[in-house]
Amino acid sequence: MNRIFPEQLNHSLGQRLASLYYLTGQDPLLLAETRDLIIKHATEQGFDEKIDVQVDQSTDWDDLFERCQSMGLFFNKQVISLTLSENLTAALQTKLFELINLAHEDILLILQLPKFAKTNEKQEWVKKSLEIEPHLTIINCQTPTIEQLPRWVSHRVKIMGLTIEQEAVQLLCYSYENNLLALKQNLELLALLYPDHKLSFTRVKSVVEQSSIFTPFQWIDAILEGKEGRARRILEGLKAEDIQPVILLRTLQRELMVLLELSKPQQRLTSIDQPLLTHQLKENFDRLKIWQTRRHVYTMIFQRLTYRKLYEIIQQLAELERIAKLDFSNDIWDTLADISVKIAIGK
């Protein structure tokens, strides 16, 4: 089982076209470019029929099975692309197992999934996938994080034949976080505007616009990681996107209750002014089924908060929700910003 990023796909395809690919993640640009590149290479190798299926309750599985078992009158090889939902029911897994079991050298399967977890590897349809295609390739099409984005921009610039100043890379990352499509379009515009293909900070700044897209969970992570400035910026972005503040309030409440459960003392506290306890943190992570990729985010806040501070913030959020429900005209954004800072800096 090979796990790669989209920028590694061209090299992988140059070595060998596999018969089965998993595309995992939800970034529209990465999914579209990855799928198109696989199909381009497949077409060059004689795959002349393409079928796209959005899998739902009305999917005609019998038709798909028949296509795998019969040759067409006007085509010899087929690419079958399935877009799956996150909820892979037992019935759906059975259908996938049957479809994969029918695969042969004239069928190329592309399965697009929102995510692919460790638990998926134990499912029978995945095991069958590895039997059919030992070189099964999983391509991570998740939007790059803010830490990963500079590398993505630098790679994109390089394959476009451009050179770019590091400050310009940082400006693009700041302006187009979570919006790779807009970032790609901006780079294409810059390539047209400057035939010498040299992107300075001044040149990029002249055409750049603020097009970052944020989620409530990125706001939460910034708070827990103690990144006060980033938390404020994301909150402003969410406000501009007309996200309901009550949604953010409740999301933060849930996260703080998780934090409280993670630090739950096994015996009476000597003082509520002591920092959150961490001596059973790993066991609590496992018990609450916190993803490995998020555990460090929680860990970073433990030394910044005491039990008193945590209780006070939880009470403040409860009061804020009460006010929001009684007075719909009340602007709670400023209070949310203040709470963000309080948690981020631990005061």
C-alpha positions, 0 to 999 in steps of 0.5 A: 500500500503506497501513500503519496501526496498529489505532487508525487503522483506524476512520478508514480504514474511514470513508473507504473499505472496501478489498477486501483487508486484511493483518493482521500480528502476533500480539497476540490482542486487536489481531487480534480487534478489528481483524478484528471492526471490518473485518467490522462495516463490511463487514456495514453495506455488505451483506457478509452471509456470513463464512467463517473458514479456518485454512490448513493441509495439509487446506485445501480450496482448490477450495471457496474458489475455487468460493466466489469464482466463484459466488453463494450462494442466500442471500447476495450478498457474502462476507468470506473470512478466512484465518489463515496460518502464518509458513511461506509455502511456494511451493505456498501462495503459488501458492494465494494467487495463484489466490485473489486473482486470483479476487477481485471487488467482492463478495468481501472478503479478510482475510489474517492473517499472523504477520509481513510482511517486505520479502521478501514484497513481491516475491512474486507473490501480493502483487503480484497483491494490489496489482493487485486492490486498489491501496489494500491496507491492512496493519494492524500487530497486533504487541503494542506495545513498552514504549516504544509502550505508553503511547501505546496506553493513552492512546488506549484511555482516550480512546476509552473517554471516560476521563481518566487521570493520567500516573502511572496510565498508567505503572502500567498499562504496568508491570503489563500489558506484553505482556498487552493483553487483561488491560489492556483488562479492567482499564480496563473494570472501572475505567470501571464502578467510577468513573462520573465516568470519572476515573482517578487513580493511587490509583484505578488502583493499587487494582485493578491486579495484576501481569499482565505477560507476558515473552519470553526475547527481551525479557530479551535486549534489556534486557541488550544495551541496558544496562537492568539493572533491566528485565532483572532484572524480566523474569527474575523474570517468566520465573521466575514463568512456570516458563520453564526456565532452561536455555532462557534460558541457551542463548538468551543463549549464542546472542546472545553468539556473534552479538555475537562474530561481529559484532565479529570482528577482521580482524587480530590484536588488540593487546589483549583488553582493548580494546572490541569493534570496530565498524569493519565493523559494518554489513557484518557486520549485513548478512552475518548478516542481522540485522533492521534493528529489532534492530541498535541493540540490538546497537550499544548493547553494543559500548562496554560490553564488551571481548573479555576480558569477553565471553570470560569471560561465554561461559565462565561460561555454558558452565560454568553449563550443565554444572552444570545438566546434572549437577545438575537440583536446582541453582538457576541463577536467581541466577547468571543474574541476576548474569550479566544485571547483568554484561553490562548494566553492562559489568563 
